[in-house]
């Protein structure tokens, strides 16, 4: 026997060493897959909402707010009190998300359609009106600085908890609705 435990070649012929195994394939980067959202780590092990569902809910809510505001402004403009329409549109923008998040199971209309909800990151319970208001105010303030709003909306793409900056500030998570 040759060192290493390989049998010696018969009749003096040199033993051919078997070829080395083929190199293992390079590990592939994980593919972006909505179904594979990581666990949030809160009690109950809720699944974090994938970016596509968050974005879909955001777009739907934007349409609802835009159309609602336009209707208010047009009606009050026709009544020659445009300022009241603008004030009501501002109130709609300020309180739409906090109202629905705090009193409707943590879901705005857009979130309900896309199957996600907003929860308190510490307790796993539905986020309160106050948390909803805090995250909404910060999000609206970012709207005055276009680059901050874009950064906020893209933040979940690289965040380990899929949180926006306004989620982090309010200690909220957006999760799949069970």
C-alpha positions in Angstrom: 0.0 0.0 0.0 1.2 3.5 -0.8 1.2 6.2 1.8 -2.2 7.7 2.2 -4.0 4.3 2.1 -4.1 4.0 -1.7 -3.4 0.4 -3.0 -0.1 -0.1 -4.9 -0.3 -0.5 -8.6 -0.1 -4.1 -9.9 2.9 -5.4 -11.8 5.0 -2.3 -11.4 2.9 0.0 -13.5 2.6 3.5 -12.2 -0.7 4.1 -10.5 -2.7 7.0 -12.0 -3.9 9.3 -9.3 -7.6 10.0 -9.8 -8.3 13.5 -10.9 -9.3 15.9 -8.2 -13.0 16.6 -7.8 -14.3 19.5 -9.9 -14.2 22.8 -8.0 -17.4 23.6 -6.2 -19.6 26.2 -7.8 -19.3 29.6 -6.4 -22.1 30.4 -4.0 -24.9 32.3 -5.7 -26.1 35.6 -4.3 -29.5 35.1 -2.7 -32.3 36.0 -5.1 -34.8 38.6 -4.1 -38.0 36.7 -3.4 -41.1 38.1 -1.8 -42.0 34.8 -0.3 -38.8 34.6 1.6 -39.2 37.6 3.9 -37.3 37.1 7.1 -39.0 36.7 10.5 -39.4 40.0 12.4 -38.2 38.6 15.7 -41.2 40.0 17.6 -43.3 37.8 19.7 -45.5 35.7 17.5 -42.8 35.4 14.8 -44.7 37.6 12.3 -43.2 37.7 8.8 -41.8 41.0 7.6 -43.7 42.4 4.6 -41.7 42.3 1.4 -40.8 45.5 -0.4 -43.2 44.9 -3.3 -46.2 44.7 -1.0 -45.1 47.8 1.0 -44.6 49.7 -2.2 -48.0 48.5 -3.6 -49.8 49.7 -0.4 -48.0 53.0 -0.5 -49.0 53.6 -4.1 -52.6 52.7 -3.5 -52.7 55.0 -0.4 -51.1 57.8 -2.5 -53.9 57.4 -5.1 -56.6 57.5 -2.4 -55.0 60.6 -0.8 -54.5 62.3 -4.1 -58.0 61.7 -5.4 -59.6 62.6 -2.0 -57.6 65.8 -1.7 -58.5 66.8 -5.3 -62.2 66.2 -4.6 -62.1 68.4 -1.5 -60.2 71.2 -3.2 -62.5 71.2 -6.3 -65.7 71.1 -4.2 -64.6 74.0 -1.9 -63.2 75.9 -4.9 -66.6 75.8 -6.5 -68.0 77.1 -3.3 -65.5 80.0 -3.4 -63.8 78.8 -0.2 -60.7 77.2 -1.6 -58.7 77.7 1.6 -61.1 75.4 3.5 -60.5 72.7 0.9 -56.8 73.1 1.3 -57.0 72.8 5.1 -59.2 69.7 4.8 -56.8 68.1 2.4 -54.0 68.8 4.8 -56.0 67.2 7.6 -56.6 64.2 5.4 -52.8 63.9 4.7 -52.0 64.2 8.4 -54.6 61.8 9.9 -55.4 59.2 7.2 -52.6 56.8 8.0 -52.5 57.3 11.8 -56.3 56.8 12.0 -56.3 53.6 10.0 -53.1 52.2 11.6 -54.3 53.0 15.2 -57.9 52.0 14.9 -58.3 49.7 11.9 -56.1 46.7 12.8 -52.8 48.5 11.8 -53.8 48.8 8.1 -54.5 51.7 5.8 -56.7 50.9 2.9 -53.7 50.3 0.6 -52.1 48.1 3.3 -55.3 46.0 3.6 -55.4 45.5 -0.2 -51.8 44.3 -0.3 -52.1 42.2 2.9 -49.7 44.0 5.2 -50.1 45.7 8.6 -48.1 48.0 10.9 -47.2 46.7 14.3 -45.2 48.0 17.3 -41.7 46.6 16.9 -41.3 46.0 20.6 -44.6 44.3 21.5 -45.8 42.9 18.2 -49.2 44.4 18.8 -51.0 46.7 16.4 -49.3 50.1 16.3 -51.1 52.8 18.2 -52.5 56.0 16.8 -49.5 57.9 18.3 -47.0 55.6 16.6 -48.9 55.9 13.3 -48.9 59.7 13.7 -45.2 59.9 14.5 -44.2 57.8 11.5 -46.6 59.8 9.3 -45.3 63.2 10.4 -41.7 62.2 9.7 -42.6 60.7 6.3 -44.5 63.9 5.4 -41.5 66.1 6.5 -39.3 64.0 4.3 -41.6 65.0 1.4 -40.2 68.6 1.7 -36.8 67.2 0.9 -37.1 65.0 -2.2 -33.9 63.1 -1.7 -34.8 62.3 1.9 -38.2 60.9 0.9 -36.6 58.7 -1.8 -34.0 57.5 0.6 -36.7 56.7 3.2 -38.8 54.8 0.7 -35.8 52.8 -0.6 -34.4 52.1 2.9 -36.3 48.7 3.3 -34.3 47.3 0.3 -31.1 47.0 2.4 -32.5 47.0 6.0 -32.5 43.7 7.8 -36.0 44.4 9.2 -37.3 45.9 5.9 -38.0 49.1 7.8 -38.1 52.6 6.4 -36.5 55.4 8.3 -39.9 56.6 9.6 -40.6 53.0 10.8 -37.3 53.0 12.7 -38.1 56.4 14.3 -41.5 55.2 15.5 -40.3 51.7 16.4 -42.8 50.0 14.0 -42.6 47.1 11.6 -44.7 46.3 8.5 -45.6 42.6 8.5 -47.7 40.3 6.4 -51.2 40.2 7.8 -52.0 36.7 9.0 
